[in-house]
């Protein structure tokens, strides 16, 4: 297994992009695209199955793959299906991420000949129940009915699904309890909302101000919706409300690159190579040198040193430094 390192042997889960890190040919043109502005990205490249076999050779203990496609499974549904079959044959658990565009046709294509027992869930990225807002935020014509067709397809195939919303100024005043209840009525396993982060650095969309974030966190703290928590106040910080787990360095995404126990990677199929990073994708997106050949993952340099009790790049991500609270890792949730 050429190029396998001790770190690669430890990898059990990855997030997989089935082409180059691009939005050039995406089915959407989201204002808050997590891949940034297409003008800053290299030309679109569709991965090849040979790269999947190479990846499996260097990740012998891979157990779970979340597939984003290129960068949505609707862009390359047939290829995503071919990849899924390869992974299924290895007994690897699958997750899929999509905007829901393409509806049932995309879901049926991606899941063709895939056993429900192999799929943990499909995650639908739906930012609002308003068709007008949704079309504007996705940058293309899209209907809630089409998304629901995809959801109903999951139900028909006995595949669990979750729903995710990203909160921006455009949808900040939506009723998130109604949003939660709507998708729960269709059988969603989880309904999650989070605030934008690195997406705002492209200038296409503004972030929700700190006061508004804190207001929403307070408003929905007892609600059933899972809400990514960006900030904590000083009392919460001093009381370490997240417990020892939050302060365990092995649990903080941006530092787990250096730990022998680290078990996750972000993987990108690119022309002539497979790129990967084990650093928080928000940090890596701001520093492209943190993407390296999967065979050279041990060469990653430390993004920073010292204890991490606050997100070290929150100011760059949000466009402002919180003044009433402390910024924390946005992977941590208030519940769920």
Number of C-alpha atoms within 10 A of each C-alpha: 10 8 11 16 16 10 19 25 15 17 21 18 20 21 20 21 26 30 22 25 22 22 26 20 14 18 20 22 18 23 20 26 21 19 19 22 20 18 10 12 14 13 14 18 18 16 25 16 15 9 18 18 14 13 17 16 16 19 22 16 16 24 16 21 24 21 25 22 28 30 28 23 29 26 23 21 21 17 20 26 22 20 21 27 21 16 22 18 10 13 14 20 19 23 21 25 23 26 22 27 29 20 23 19 15 22 26 18 19 23 23 15 13 20 13 15 12 19 23 17 21 25 25 23 19 21 24 23 19 13 14 12 14 21 18 16 23 20 15 14 13 20 18 18 12 16 21 18 18 24 28 19 19 21 15 9 16 14 19 19 25 19 24 22 21 19 21 22 14 17 19 18 11 14 12 24 13 12 20 21 15 14 19 16 8 13 16 21 15 18 25 22 22 19 19 23 24 23 23 22 19 17 12 13 18 19 24 20 14 18 13 13 18 18 11 16 19 11 11 16 15 11 14 16 22 20 26 19 23 27 22 19 14 12 10 13 17 9 10 15 11 13 10 10 11 17 14 12 16 18 15 22 19 24 21 19 25 16 11 13 13 19 20 23 23 20 26 27 24 22 16 9 15 22 22 23 25 28 25 20 19 19 20 16 17 14 11 10 11 23 22 20 18 24 18 16 22 17 10 17 12 13 15 10 7 6 11 17 17 15 18 17 18 22 13 15 20 21 16 12 15 16 10 13 18 18 21 21 22 20 13 16 16 15 14 11
